[in-house]
Amino acid sequence: GALAGSGRVGGGFGVTGVVCGLPVGLGGGGWEQAVEYELTEEERAALATSASAVRALCITVDRLMA
């Protein structure tokens, strides 16, 4: 089964390069893979909006920390 997990996403659900929560398969070493399933267009758009907001926040934090 899948559990909720957060980590740097490498392509799951069309999202890359951000940390976000996704359903994941866990193993002895932790997160092994995102568990993908079909999203509606509305869900896919909401996920893309969320990922963009995370990216923007990370850029802002990086600028403040520089």
Disulfide bonds with the S-S distance in Angstrom:
none
